[in-house]
Amino acid sequence: MTGTQGAPDFDQLAGLAKSLRKDVLIMTSEAGSGHPTSSMSAVEVMTALYFGGIMRYDASNPQKRDRDRFILSKGHAAPILYAVLAEAGYIQKDQLNTLRRIDSPLEGHPNMLRVPGVEASTGSLGQGLSMGLGHALNAKLDGLDYNVYVMMGDGEVQQGQVWEAAMAAANFGASNLIAIVDQNGYQQTAPVTSVTDPNTYAEKFRAFGWNTVDIDGHDLHATHKALVDATNYSSGPSAIIARTKKGKGVSFLEEDFTWHGRGVPKDQLDAALEELG
């Protein structure tokens, strides 16, 4: 497995993260629905992964056999995936404001049959890590050197299928599989702690045989280092527990689960964008 070559420009990445947050806010406001807060918590991880020299991809050849794969298991956060794919050149930037329209390929959850760069159709929570393991094992069977990155939500990790996949991945030594838990503290209608304790997730992944780190998921330096280290780890699968804030960057959205499936109303959008700077 190979990681990034050289250090990225972190100031440039920070500016890009801000731009991606704005894209998420604008497209979900235009749609009048979507999941802006779940998308905003994942921004730094996806910025570092796609634009920090870690993930290997070619937007002009989305089906290149040895490309790295990213699977957004928390498929409701599709707006940030679409914003990243537009920035990377897979889709046109002006498509973003067609989010959730009846004739748009940018559905509420990512559809791999309609959007280049989408590696799995997700939305039914708990399935992405199993899909990612399938991709990872396929690389070994076909003698290909690609990595598979799977992002899950911390509420999603309550699903039993996640731990079935975790057990199998360690057993098969899937060193090209990296799981990222976006631990933003909230699920659809309540804090995650109302059901389970997310502070035990790192310990649980370690118990299943995973190389695991716990980081501030909004610190670009720490996030980039964790992704590089996980990519280069060769003794089994790796998990990154990224502690984040739902709605990060806009004070009236942060850690308020009532915004989970709502776009910011247009009369509040300017204030949200101004706060981002």
LINZICOR-V926854 format. One record per backbone hydrogen bond with DSSP energy under -0.5 kcal/mol. NH is the residue of the N-H (numbers start at 1). CO is the residue of the C=O. E is the energy in kcal/mol with one decimal. If there is no record, write none. Layout:
# LINZICOR-V926854
nh:NH co:CO e:E
nh:NH co:CO e:E
This chain:
# LINZICOR-V926854
nh:6 co:4 e:-0.6
nh:10 co:8 e:-1.0
nh:13 co:9 e:-2.1
nh:14 co:10 e:-2.3
nh:15 co:11 e:-2.0
nh:16 co:12 e:-2.1
nh:17 co:13 e:-2.5
nh:18 co:14 e:-1.9
nh:19 co:15 e:-2.0
nh:20 co:16 e:-2.5
nh:21 co:17 e:-2.0
nh:22 co:18 e:-1.9
nh:23 co:19 e:-2.2
nh:24 co:20 e:-2.2
nh:25 co:21 e:-2.4
nh:26 co:22 e:-2.8
nh:27 co:23 e:-2.6
nh:28 co:24 e:-2.1
nh:29 co:25 e:-1.9
nh:30 co:26 e:-2.5
nh:31 co:27 e:-2.0
nh:32 co:28 e:-1.6
nh:33 co:28 e:-0.9
nh:34 co:261 e:-1.0
nh:36 co:262 e:-0.5
nh:39 co:35 e:-1.3
nh:40 co:36 e:-2.5
nh:41 co:37 e:-1.4
nh:42 co:39 e:-1.1
nh:43 co:40 e:-0.9
nh:46 co:42 e:-2.1
nh:47 co:43 e:-2.5
nh:48 co:44 e:-2.6
nh:49 co:45 e:-2.2
nh:50 co:46 e:-2.4
nh:51 co:47 e:-2.4
nh:52 co:48 e:-1.3
nh:54 co:48 e:-0.5
nh:54 co:49 e:-0.5
nh:55 co:49 e:-2.2
nh:57 co:55 e:-0.6
nh:61 co:58 e:-2.0
nh:64 co:61 e:-2.0
nh:67 co:64 e:-1.7
nh:68 co:56 e:-2.9
nh:69 co:147 e:-2.8
nh:71 co:149 e:-3.0
nh:72 co:70 e:-0.5
nh:73 co:71 e:-1.3
nh:73 co:151 e:-1.5
nh:74 co:151 e:-1.2
nh:75 co:73 e:-2.1
nh:77 co:74 e:-2.3
nh:78 co:75 e:-1.1
nh:80 co:77 e:-1.1
nh:81 co:77 e:-1.1
nh:82 co:78 e:-2.8
nh:83 co:79 e:-2.3
nh:84 co:80 e:-2.2
nh:85 co:81 e:-2.7
nh:86 co:82 e:-2.2
nh:87 co:83 e:-2.1
nh:88 co:84 e:-2.4
nh:89 co:85 e:-0.7
nh:89 co:86 e:-0.6
nh:90 co:85 e:-2.6
nh:91 co:85 e:-0.9
nh:95 co:92 e:-1.7
nh:96 co:93 e:-1.6
nh:98 co:95 e:-2.4
nh:99 co:96 e:-1.6
nh:100 co:106 e:-2.9
nh:101 co:98 e:-2.4
nh:104 co:101 e:-1.7
nh:107 co:105 e:-1.9
nh:112 co:110 e:-0.5
nh:114 co:111 e:-1.8
nh:115 co:111 e:-1.6
nh:118 co:115 e:-1.7
nh:119 co:70 e:-0.7
nh:119 co:117 e:-0.7
nh:122 co:110 e:-0.9
nh:122 co:120 e:-0.7
nh:125 co:123 e:-1.0
nh:127 co:124 e:-1.0
nh:131 co:127 e:-2.0
nh:132 co:128 e:-2.8
nh:133 co:129 e:-2.3
nh:134 co:130 e:-2.0
nh:135 co:131 e:-2.1
nh:136 co:132 e:-2.6
nh:137 co:133 e:-2.7
nh:138 co:134 e:-1.9
nh:139 co:135 e:-1.7
nh:140 co:136 e:-1.3
nh:141 co:137 e:-2.2
nh:142 co:138 e:-2.5
nh:143 co:139 e:-0.6
nh:143 co:140 e:-0.6
nh:144 co:139 e:-2.9
nh:146 co:144 e:-0.9
nh:148 co:176 e:-3.0
nh:149 co:69 e:-3.0
nh:150 co:178 e:-2.6
nh:151 co:71 e:-2.4
nh:152 co:150 e:-0.5
nh:152 co:180 e:-3.1
nh:154 co:182 e:-1.3
nh:157 co:153 e:-1.2
nh:158 co:155 e:-1.6
nh:159 co:156 e:-2.6
nh:162 co:159 e:-1.0
nh:163 co:159 e:-0.7
nh:163 co:160 e:-0.5
nh:164 co:160 e:-1.6
nh:165 co:161 e:-2.2
nh:166 co:162 e:-2.1
nh:167 co:163 e:-2.1
nh:168 co:164 e:-2.1
nh:169 co:165 e:-2.9
nh:170 co:166 e:-1.8
nh:171 co:167 e:-1.9
nh:172 co:168 e:-2.4
nh:173 co:170 e:-0.8
nh:174 co:169 e:-2.3
nh:175 co:173 e:-2.3
nh:177 co:174 e:-1.6
nh:178 co:148 e:-3.0
nh:178 co:176 e:-0.5
nh:179 co:238 e:-2.9
nh:180 co:150 e:-3.3
nh:181 co:240 e:-2.8
nh:182 co:152 e:-3.4
nh:182 co:180 e:-0.7
nh:183 co:181 e:-1.5
nh:183 co:242 e:-2.3
nh:184 co:182 e:-1.7
nh:187 co:190 e:-2.8
nh:192 co:185 e:-2.2
nh:194 co:191 e:-1.7
nh:195 co:192 e:-2.3
nh:196 co:192 e:-2.7
nh:198 co:196 e:-0.8
nh:200 co:197 e:-1.8
nh:201 co:198 e:-1.8
nh:204 co:200 e:-2.3
nh:205 co:201 e:-2.7
nh:206 co:202 e:-2.2
nh:207 co:203 e:-2.1
nh:208 co:204 e:-1.5
nh:209 co:206 e:-1.8
nh:210 co:205 e:-2.3
nh:211 co:237 e:-2.5
nh:212 co:210 e:-0.6
nh:213 co:239 e:-2.0
nh:215 co:241 e:-2.9
nh:217 co:215 e:-0.9
nh:217 co:243 e:-2.0
nh:219 co:216 e:-1.6
nh:220 co:218 e:-0.9
nh:223 co:219 e:-2.9
nh:224 co:220 e:-2.7
nh:225 co:221 e:-2.3
nh:226 co:222 e:-2.3
nh:227 co:223 e:-2.2
nh:228 co:224 e:-2.4
nh:229 co:225 e:-2.9
nh:230 co:226 e:-2.4
nh:231 co:227 e:-2.3
nh:232 co:228 e:-2.0
nh:233 co:229 e:-0.9
nh:238 co:177 e:-2.1
nh:239 co:211 e:-2.9
nh:240 co:179 e:-2.8
nh:241 co:213 e:-3.0
nh:241 co:239 e:-0.5
nh:242 co:181 e:-2.5
nh:242 co:240 e:-0.9
nh:243 co:215 e:-2.9
nh:243 co:241 e:-0.8
nh:244 co:183 e:-2.1
nh:244 co:242 e:-0.6
nh:246 co:184 e:-0.8
nh:247 co:37 e:-2.1
nh:248 co:245 e:-1.7
nh:250 co:247 e:-1.7
nh:253 co:250 e:-1.8
nh:254 co:250 e:-1.8
nh:255 co:246 e:-2.4
nh:256 co:253 e:-1.6
nh:257 co:255 e:-0.6
nh:259 co:256 e:-1.9
nh:260 co:257 e:-1.8
nh:262 co:259 e:-1.5
nh:268 co:265 e:-2.3
nh:269 co:265 e:-0.8
nh:270 co:266 e:-0.6
nh:272 co:268 e:-1.8
nh:273 co:269 e:-2.7
nh:274 co:270 e:-2.5
nh:275 co:271 e:-1.9
nh:276 co:272 e:-1.4
nh:277 co:273 e:-1.0
